[in-house]
């Protein structure tokens, strides 16, 4: 059941925007969090304020299963975003 929820969520326009390294608004990020909560998908979120070296961003950690975690860094300002699976 979680696989179906994740595939539906990850194929949506908002996740495609995140994975394309596009800048998100806070409203879009809140919608993303709401979708995770609504689908009962465990996650953690952390805010990192912007500096001269890096843009303000959120780090979103999505727990797929006990051994697979997806970490997304979502930029709130112009700059680069990063996503990576955890080891």
C-alpha positions as CSV (number, residue, x, y, z in Angstrom):
1,X,0.0,0.0,0.0
2,X,2.8,2.4,0.8
3,X,4.4,1.6,-2.6
4,X,1.3,2.8,-4.4
5,X,1.0,6.0,-2.3
6,X,4.7,6.8,-2.9
7,X,4.5,6.2,-6.6
8,X,1.5,8.4,-6.9
9,X,3.0,11.1,-4.8
10,X,6.5,11.0,-6.5
11,X,4.9,11.1,-10.0
12,X,3.1,14.3,-9.1
13,X,4.0,17.7,-10.6
14,X,5.3,19.0,-7.2
15,X,7.8,16.2,-6.8
16,X,8.9,16.5,-10.4
17,X,9.6,20.2,-9.6
18,X,11.7,19.3,-6.6
19,X,13.6,16.6,-8.5
20,X,14.3,19.1,-11.3
21,X,16.0,21.4,-8.8
22,X,13.4,24.1,-9.2
23,X,12.8,26.7,-6.5
24,X,9.7,26.1,-4.4
25,X,7.5,28.6,-2.5
26,X,6.7,28.0,1.1
27,X,3.1,27.3,0.1
28,X,4.3,24.5,-2.2
29,X,6.5,23.1,0.5
30,X,3.6,23.1,2.9
31,X,1.5,21.3,0.3
32,X,4.2,18.7,-0.1
33,X,4.3,18.2,3.7
34,X,0.5,17.9,3.8
35,X,0.6,15.3,1.1
36,X,3.1,13.2,3.1
37,X,1.0,13.5,6.2
38,X,-2.2,12.8,4.3
39,X,-0.7,9.6,2.9
40,X,0.8,8.6,6.3
41,X,4.4,8.6,5.0
42,X,7.0,9.2,7.7
43,X,9.3,12.1,7.2
44,X,11.5,14.7,8.9
45,X,11.9,18.3,7.9
46,X,14.5,20.9,8.9
47,X,14.9,24.6,7.9
48,X,18.3,26.0,7.0
49,X,18.5,29.8,6.8
50,X,20.2,31.4,3.8
51,X,23.8,32.7,4.0
52,X,26.1,34.3,1.5
53,X,27.3,30.9,0.4
54,X,24.0,29.0,0.2
55,X,20.3,29.8,-0.3
56,X,17.6,29.3,2.4
57,X,16.3,25.7,2.1
58,X,14.5,22.9,3.7
59,X,15.9,19.4,4.2
60,X,13.2,16.8,3.8
61,X,14.0,13.3,4.8
62,X,11.4,10.7,3.6
63,X,11.6,7.3,5.2
64,X,10.6,4.7,2.5
65,X,11.3,1.7,4.7
66,X,13.7,0.8,7.5
67,X,16.6,0.6,5.2
68,X,15.8,3.2,2.5
69,X,15.6,6.9,3.1
70,X,15.3,9.7,0.5
71,X,16.9,13.1,1.5
72,X,15.8,16.1,-0.5
73,X,17.2,19.6,-0.1
74,X,14.5,22.0,-1.3
75,X,15.7,25.5,-2.2
76,X,13.5,28.5,-1.2
77,X,15.8,31.0,-3.0
78,X,17.7,31.0,-6.3
79,X,20.6,28.5,-6.1
80,X,21.1,24.8,-6.4
81,X,19.1,22.0,-4.7
82,X,20.4,18.6,-4.0
83,X,18.7,15.2,-3.6
84,X,20.4,12.0,-2.6
85,X,19.5,8.6,-1.3
86,X,21.1,7.9,2.1
87,X,23.6,5.0,2.2
